[in-house]
Amino acid sequence: MTEENRAKVYALLRSAFPGSEYEAGLIQKFHENGRPVYEWVCIHTNKVIAYIAFSNAYDGNDVCGLHLAPMAVAPEFQKQGVGSELLRFALRQETIKNQPLFVLGEPGYYKRFGFEPCSLPICPFDKNNSHFLSMRNNTATHFIVGYEPEFKTAAKPPSPKGKKRR
């Protein structure tokens, strides 16, 4: 993603998650702090209409995969397949396609793309891992999956019971 699109992404995240500064604040802090983040945008008539990001997932200090978060589509483009296409595109990218992936989101939505319910590792933001899914996850050890520190400092952690993450 280019530097010039950053402000457009923050605006998109605010419009896609009304009443929440969390998602925009998270990505802005990633950028400000130079965190490794894999991110893509969908642009229509010079407007960012969809966005997806992946950041490192940790087992202690070791990277054990990637977290998909956030993913957003501009309200006027929702329910038209834009988010699904962007997710399919991201899942084909070299930096993503062989990594274990984790997402805290709506199971009914993410299962369509190959994500499965995840019992290990444990998600610190989701009691009972009921909305925590993974792909290519071979974890057999019990640990609490780690997130970049910005997930805690951006604002209050996301609630898995809130708005659908799409």
PyRosetta script that sets phi, psi and omega in degrees:
from pyrosetta import init, pose_from_sequence

init()
pose = pose_from_sequence("MTEENRAKVYALLRSAFPGSEYEAGLIQKFHENGRPVYEWVCIHTNKVIAYIAFSNAYDGNDVCGLHLAPMAVAPEFQKQGVGSELLRFALRQETIKNQPLFVLGEPGYYKRFGFEPCSLPICPFDKNNSHFLSMRNNTATHFIVGYEPEFKTAAKPPSPKGKKRR")
pose.set_psi(1, 141.1)
pose.set_omega(1, -178.3)
pose.set_phi(2, -84.6)
pose.set_psi(2, 155.9)
pose.set_omega(2, 177.8)
pose.set_phi(3, -56.5)
pose.set_psi(3, -38.7)
pose.set_omega(3, -176.9)
pose.set_phi(4, -66.0)
pose.set_psi(4, -23.2)
pose.set_omega(4, -179.9)
pose.set_phi(5, -87.0)
pose.set_psi(5, -7.8)
pose.set_omega(5, -175.8)
pose.set_phi(6, -59.2)
pose.set_psi(6, -48.7)
pose.set_omega(6, -179.9)
pose.set_phi(7, -61.4)
pose.set_psi(7, -35.9)
pose.set_omega(7, 178.6)
pose.set_phi(8, -66.7)
pose.set_psi(8, -37.2)
pose.set_omega(8, 177.9)
pose.set_phi(9, -65.8)
pose.set_psi(9, -45.4)
pose.set_omega(9, -179.8)
pose.set_phi(10, -60.3)
pose.set_psi(10, -41.9)
pose.set_omega(10, 178.7)
pose.set_phi(11, -63.9)
pose.set_psi(11, -42.0)
pose.set_omega(11, 178.2)
pose.set_phi(12, -60.6)
pose.set_psi(12, -45.9)
pose.set_omega(12, -178.2)
pose.set_phi(13, -61.8)
pose.set_psi(13, -37.0)
pose.set_omega(13, 178.1)
pose.set_phi(14, -68.0)
pose.set_psi(14, -37.8)
pose.set_omega(14, -179.3)
pose.set_phi(15, -77.0)
pose.set_psi(15, -31.9)
pose.set_omega(15, -179.1)
pose.set_phi(16, -77.7)
pose.set_psi(16, -24.7)
pose.set_omega(16, 178.7)
pose.set_phi(17, -123.4)
pose.set_psi(17, 71.7)
pose.set_omega(17, -175.6)
pose.set_phi(18, -59.8)
pose.set_psi(18, 138.4)
pose.set_omega(18, 179.6)
pose.set_phi(19, 82.4)
pose.set_psi(19, 0.8)
pose.set_omega(19, -179.5)
pose.set_phi(20, -123.3)
pose.set_psi(20, 130.5)
pose.set_omega(20, 172.8)
pose.set_phi(21, -98.1)
pose.set_psi(21, -5.4)
pose.set_omega(21, -171.9)
pose.set_phi(22, -58.2)
pose.set_psi(22, -53.2)
pose.set_omega(22, -173.0)
pose.set_phi(23, -64.9)
pose.set_psi(23, -46.1)
pose.set_omega(23, 178.9)
pose.set_phi(24, -64.6)
pose.set_psi(24, -42.0)
pose.set_omega(24, 179.4)
pose.set_phi(25, -63.8)
pose.set_psi(25, -38.7)
pose.set_omega(25, 178.9)
pose.set_phi(26, -60.2)
pose.set_psi(26, -51.9)
pose.set_omega(26, -177.1)
pose.set_phi(27, -68.2)
pose.set_psi(27, -37.7)
pose.set_omega(27, 177.1)
pose.set_phi(28, -61.7)
pose.set_psi(28, -42.1)
pose.set_omega(28, 178.1)
pose.set_phi(29, -66.8)
pose.set_psi(29, -38.2)
pose.set_omega(29, 174.2)
pose.set_phi(30, -55.5)
pose.set_psi(30, -48.5)
pose.set_omega(30, -178.2)
pose.set_phi(31, -64.3)
pose.set_psi(31, -48.2)
pose.set_omega(31, -178.9)
pose.set_phi(32, -60.7)
pose.set_psi(32, -37.2)
pose.set_omega(32, -176.0)
pose.set_phi(33, -91.4)
pose.set_psi(33, 1.5)
pose.set_omega(33, 177.8)
pose.set_phi(34, 66.8)
pose.set_psi(34, 28.8)
pose.set_omega(34, 178.6)
pose.set_phi(35, -68.5)
pose.set_psi(35, 144.5)
pose.set_omega(35, 174.3)
pose.set_phi(36, -69.9)
pose.set_psi(36, 121.9)
pose.set_omega(36, 178.8)
pose.set_phi(37, -142.1)
pose.set_psi(37, 132.8)
pose.set_omega(37, 175.5)
pose.set_phi(38, -96.7)
pose.set_psi(38, 122.2)
pose.set_omega(38, -174.0)
pose.set_phi(39, -144.9)
pose.set_psi(39, 147.2)
pose.set_omega(39, 179.0)
pose.set_phi(40, -138.0)
pose.set_psi(40, 152.1)
pose.set_omega(40, 176.6)
pose.set_phi(41, -124.3)
pose.set_psi(41, 156.1)
pose.set_omega(41, 170.5)
pose.set_phi(42, -113.5)
pose.set_psi(42, 123.7)
pose.set_omega(42, -176.6)
pose.set_phi(43, -113.5)
pose.set_psi(43, 133.6)
pose.set_omega(43, 176.8)
pose.set_phi(44, -132.3)
pose.set_psi(44, 123.2)
pose.set_omega(44, -177.4)
pose.set_phi(45, 45.1)
pose.set_psi(45, 52.9)
pose.set_omega(45, 176.7)
pose.set_phi(46, 63.3)
pose.set_psi(46, 16.4)
pose.set_omega(46, 177.1)
pose.set_phi(47, -116.4)
pose.set_psi(47, 134.9)
pose.set_omega(47, 174.6)
pose.set_phi(48, -75.3)
pose.set_psi(48, 114.5)
pose.set_omega(48, -177.9)
pose.set_phi(49, -106.5)
pose.set_psi(49, -11.8)
pose.set_omega(49, 177.1)
pose.set_phi(50, -153.7)
pose.set_psi(50, 153.1)
pose.set_omega(50, -175.9)
pose.set_phi(51, -150.3)
pose.set_psi(51, 143.5)
pose.set_omega(51, 174.7)
pose.set_phi(52, -142.5)
pose.set_psi(52, 142.5)
pose.set_omega(52, 179.8)
pose.set_phi(53, -138.1)
pose.set_psi(53, 148.9)
pose.set_omega(53, 174.8)
pose.set_phi(54, -130.0)
pose.set_psi(54, 133.5)
pose.set_omega(54, 176.3)
pose.set_phi(55, -128.2)
pose.set_psi(55, 166.2)
pose.set_omega(55, -175.1)
pose.set_phi(56, -64.2)
pose.set_psi(56, 141.5)
pose.set_omega(56, 171.1)
pose.set_phi(57, -108.4)
pose.set_psi(57, 144.8)
pose.set_omega(57, -173.2)
pose.set_phi(58, -125.9)
pose.set_psi(58, 145.4)
pose.set_omega(58, 165.2)
pose.set_phi(59, -114.4)
pose.set_psi(59, 98.4)
pose.set_omega(59, -171.2)
pose.set_phi(60, 66.5)
pose.set_psi(60, -123.3)
pose.set_omega(60, 178.2)
pose.set_phi(61, -95.3)
pose.set_psi(61, -3.0)
pose.set_omega(61, -176.9)
pose.set_phi(62, -95.3)
pose.set_psi(62, 135.0)
pose.set_omega(62, 175.6)
pose.set_phi(63, -69.3)
pose.set_psi(63, 128.3)
pose.set_omega(63, -178.1)
pose.set_phi(64, -120.0)
pose.set_psi(64, 8.1)
pose.set_omega(64, -179.6)
pose.set_phi(65, 153.1)
pose.set_psi(65, -157.6)
pose.set_omega(65, -178.4)
pose.set_phi(66, -132.7)
pose.set_psi(66, 145.9)
pose.set_omega(66, 172.8)
pose.set_phi(67, -97.2)
pose.set_psi(67, 130.7)
pose.set_omega(67, 172.1)
pose.set_phi(68, -87.7)
pose.set_psi(68, 112.3)
pose.set_omega(68, 177.9)
pose.set_phi(69, 177.9)
pose.set_psi(69, 133.9)
pose.set_omega(69, -9.3)
pose.set_phi(70, -90.4)
pose.set_psi(70, 169.9)
pose.set_omega(70, 171.3)
pose.set_phi(71, -128.5)
pose.set_psi(71, 133.4)
pose.set_omega(71, -176.1)
pose.set_phi(72, -147.6)
pose.set_psi(72, 149.9)
pose.set_omega(72, 174.9)
pose.set_phi(73, -131.0)
pose.set_psi(73, 137.2)
pose.set_omega(73, 177.7)
pose.set_phi(74, -55.4)
pose.set_psi(74, 137.5)
pose.set_omega(74, -175.6)
pose.set_phi(75, -49.7)
pose.set_psi(75, -40.7)
pose.set_omega(75, -177.7)
pose.set_phi(76, -73.0)
pose.set_psi(76, -8.2)
pose.set_omega(76, 178.2)
pose.set_phi(77, -113.0)
pose.set_psi(77, 3.4)
pose.set_omega(77, 179.7)
pose.set_phi(78, -71.1)
pose.set_psi(78, 156.0)
pose.set_omega(78, 178.9)
pose.set_phi(79, 63.1)
pose.set_psi(79, 28.1)
pose.set_omega(79, 177.0)
pose.set_phi(80, -123.7)
pose.set_psi(80, 7.6)
pose.set_omega(80, 178.2)
pose.set_phi(81, 88.3)
pose.set_psi(81, 1.4)
pose.set_omega(81, -177.9)
pose.set_phi(82, -63.8)
pose.set_psi(82, -47.2)
pose.set_omega(82, 180.0)
pose.set_phi(83, -63.8)
pose.set_psi(83, -41.0)
pose.set_omega(83, 179.1)
pose.set_phi(84, -62.5)
pose.set_psi(84, -43.1)
pose.set_omega(84, 178.9)
pose.set_phi(85, -65.0)
pose.set_psi(85, -42.1)
pose.set_omega(85, 179.6)
pose.set_phi(86, -64.2)
pose.set_psi(86, -41.2)
pose.set_omega(86, 178.4)
pose.set_phi(87, -65.0)
pose.set_psi(87, -44.7)
pose.set_omega(87, 177.6)
pose.set_phi(88, -59.3)
pose.set_psi(88, -42.4)
pose.set_omega(88, 177.9)
pose.set_phi(89, -59.6)
pose.set_psi(89, -49.5)
pose.set_omega(89, -177.8)
pose.set_phi(90, -61.3)
pose.set_psi(90, -40.4)
pose.set_omega(90, -178.2)
pose.set_phi(91, -66.4)
pose.set_psi(91, -17.6)
pose.set_omega(91, 177.4)
pose.set_phi(92, -89.9)
pose.set_psi(92, -10.0)
pose.set_omega(92, -175.5)
pose.set_phi(93, -72.4)
pose.set_psi(93, 144.8)
pose.set_omega(93, -176.0)
pose.set_phi(94, -53.0)
pose.set_psi(94, -41.8)
pose.set_omega(94, -176.5)
pose.set_phi(95, -73.5)
pose.set_psi(95, -11.9)
pose.set_omega(95, -174.7)
pose.set_phi(96, -113.2)
pose.set_psi(96, -37.4)
pose.set_omega(96, -163.3)
pose.set_phi(97, -66.1)
pose.set_psi(97, -16.0)
pose.set_omega(97, 178.4)
pose.set_phi(98, -114.7)
pose.set_psi(98, 2.0)
pose.set_omega(98, -176.7)
pose.set_phi(99, -88.1)
pose.set_psi(99, 147.9)
pose.set_omega(99, 166.4)
pose.set_phi(100, -64.7)
pose.set_psi(100, 135.5)
pose.set_omega(100, -178.4)
pose.set_phi(101, -121.9)
pose.set_psi(101, 146.2)
pose.set_omega(101, 178.3)
pose.set_phi(102, -130.2)
pose.set_psi(102, 144.6)
pose.set_omega(102, 175.7)
pose.set_phi(103, -146.1)
pose.set_psi(103, 138.8)
pose.set_omega(103, 173.1)
pose.set_phi(104, -103.5)
pose.set_psi(104, 103.9)
pose.set_omega(104, -174.5)
pose.set_phi(105, -167.8)
pose.set_psi(105, -166.0)
pose.set_omega(105, -177.1)
pose.set_phi(106, -76.1)
pose.set_psi(106, 111.7)
pose.set_omega(106, -177.4)
pose.set_phi(107, -54.6)
pose.set_psi(107, -41.7)
pose.set_omega(107, -178.5)
pose.set_phi(108, -59.6)
pose.set_psi(108, -31.6)
pose.set_omega(108, 179.2)
pose.set_phi(109, -79.0)
pose.set_psi(109, -53.8)
pose.set_omega(109, -171.8)
pose.set_phi(110, -72.5)
pose.set_psi(110, -24.2)
pose.set_omega(110, 177.3)
pose.set_phi(111, -61.4)
pose.set_psi(111, -29.0)
pose.set_omega(111, 179.6)
pose.set_phi(112, -62.9)
pose.set_psi(112, -18.7)
pose.set_omega(112, -176.8)
pose.set_phi(113, -105.6)
pose.set_psi(113, 5.0)
pose.set_omega(113, 177.9)
pose.set_phi(114, 105.1)
pose.set_psi(114, -0.7)
pose.set_omega(114, 175.7)
pose.set_phi(115, -75.0)
pose.set_psi(115, 146.5)
pose.set_omega(115, -178.8)
pose.set_phi(116, -128.3)
pose.set_psi(116, 155.2)
pose.set_omega(116, 175.4)
pose.set_phi(117, -54.0)
pose.set_psi(117, 143.7)
pose.set_omega(117, -172.3)
pose.set_phi(118, -122.9)
pose.set_psi(118, 117.3)
pose.set_omega(118, 176.7)
pose.set_phi(119, -94.3)
pose.set_psi(119, -28.5)
pose.set_omega(119, 175.0)
pose.set_phi(120, -134.6)
pose.set_psi(120, 138.3)
pose.set_omega(120, -2.5)
pose.set_phi(121, -72.6)
pose.set_psi(121, 177.8)
pose.set_omega(121, 179.5)
pose.set_phi(122, -89.4)
pose.set_psi(122, 134.4)
pose.set_omega(122, 176.4)
pose.set_phi(123, -89.4)
pose.set_psi(123, 124.4)
pose.set_omega(123, -178.0)
pose.set_phi(124, -70.0)
pose.set_psi(124, -14.9)
pose.set_omega(124, -177.6)
pose.set_phi(125, -99.5)
pose.set_psi(125, 0.6)
pose.set_omega(125, -172.6)
pose.set_phi(126, -138.8)
pose.set_psi(126, 100.0)
pose.set_omega(126, 178.7)
pose.set_phi(127, -58.1)
pose.set_psi(127, 130.3)
pose.set_omega(127, 179.8)
pose.set_phi(128, 69.1)
pose.set_psi(128, 9.1)
pose.set_omega(128, 179.5)
pose.set_phi(129, 52.9)
pose.set_psi(129, 30.4)
pose.set_omega(129, -175.0)
pose.set_phi(130, -70.6)
pose.set_psi(130, -22.1)
pose.set_omega(130, 178.1)
pose.set_phi(131, -119.7)
pose.set_psi(131, 14.9)
pose.set_omega(131, -178.2)
pose.set_phi(132, -102.2)
pose.set_psi(132, 120.7)
pose.set_omega(132, -177.0)
pose.set_phi(133, -124.9)
pose.set_psi(133, 161.8)
pose.set_omega(133, 179.5)
pose.set_phi(134, -145.6)
pose.set_psi(134, 167.5)
pose.set_omega(134, 176.4)
pose.set_phi(135, -141.3)
pose.set_psi(135, 137.1)
pose.set_omega(135, -178.9)
pose.set_phi(136, 56.8)
pose.set_psi(136, 36.6)
pose.set_omega(136, -178.2)
pose.set_phi(137, -101.6)
pose.set_psi(137, 114.7)
pose.set_omega(137, 179.9)
pose.set_phi(138, -109.2)
pose.set_psi(138, 21.7)
pose.set_omega(138, -176.8)
pose.set_phi(139, -61.9)
pose.set_psi(139, 126.5)
pose.set_omega(139, 176.8)
pose.set_phi(140, -117.7)
pose.set_psi(140, -7.1)
pose.set_omega(140, -179.5)
pose.set_phi(141, -99.4)
pose.set_psi(141, 152.6)
pose.set_omega(141, -178.5)
pose.set_phi(142, -88.7)
pose.set_psi(142, 116.0)
pose.set_omega(142, 173.7)
pose.set_phi(143, -155.1)
pose.set_psi(143, 160.7)
pose.set_omega(143, 175.6)
pose.set_phi(144, -92.1)
pose.set_psi(144, 120.9)
pose.set_omega(144, -177.3)
pose.set_phi(145, -65.7)
pose.set_psi(145, 138.0)
pose.set_omega(145, -179.5)
pose.set_phi(146, -96.0)
pose.set_psi(146, 151.5)
pose.set_omega(146, 177.4)
pose.set_phi(147, -119.2)
pose.set_psi(147, 161.6)
pose.set_omega(147, 172.7)
pose.set_phi(148, -59.3)
pose.set_psi(148, 148.9)
pose.set_omega(148, -176.8)
pose.set_phi(149, -59.7)
pose.set_psi(149, -24.2)
pose.set_omega(149, -179.5)
pose.set_phi(150, -61.8)
pose.set_psi(150, -24.1)
pose.set_omega(150, 177.8)
pose.set_phi(151, -62.0)
pose.set_psi(151, -30.2)
pose.set_omega(151, 179.6)
pose.set_phi(152, -90.1)
pose.set_psi(152, -28.0)
pose.set_omega(152, -174.4)
pose.set_phi(153, -94.8)
pose.set_psi(153, -12.8)
pose.set_omega(153, -178.3)
pose.set_phi(154, -66.4)
pose.set_psi(154, -38.8)
pose.set_omega(154, -179.9)
pose.set_phi(155, 173.7)
pose.set_psi(155, -160.4)
pose.set_omega(155, 179.0)
pose.set_phi(156, -70.6)
pose.set_psi(156, 143.2)
pose.set_omega(156, -177.6)
pose.set_phi(157, -57.7)
pose.set_psi(157, 152.0)
pose.set_omega(157, -177.9)
pose.set_phi(158, -67.4)
pose.set_psi(158, 150.6)
pose.set_omega(158, 176.8)
pose.set_phi(159, -101.5)
pose.set_psi(159, 127.9)
pose.set_omega(159, -179.2)
pose.set_phi(160, -69.9)
pose.set_psi(160, -14.7)
pose.set_omega(160, -177.6)
pose.set_phi(161, -91.6)
pose.set_psi(161, -1.2)
pose.set_omega(161, -177.3)
pose.set_phi(162, -78.0)
pose.set_psi(162, -148.3)
pose.set_omega(162, -178.6)
pose.set_phi(163, -59.9)
pose.set_psi(163, 146.0)
pose.set_omega(163, 176.3)
pose.set_phi(164, -57.6)
pose.set_psi(164, 138.6)
pose.set_omega(164, -179.0)
pose.set_phi(165, -87.4)
pose.set_psi(165, 77.8)
pose.set_omega(165, 173.4)
pose.set_phi(166, -157.1)
pose.dump_pdb("model.pdb")
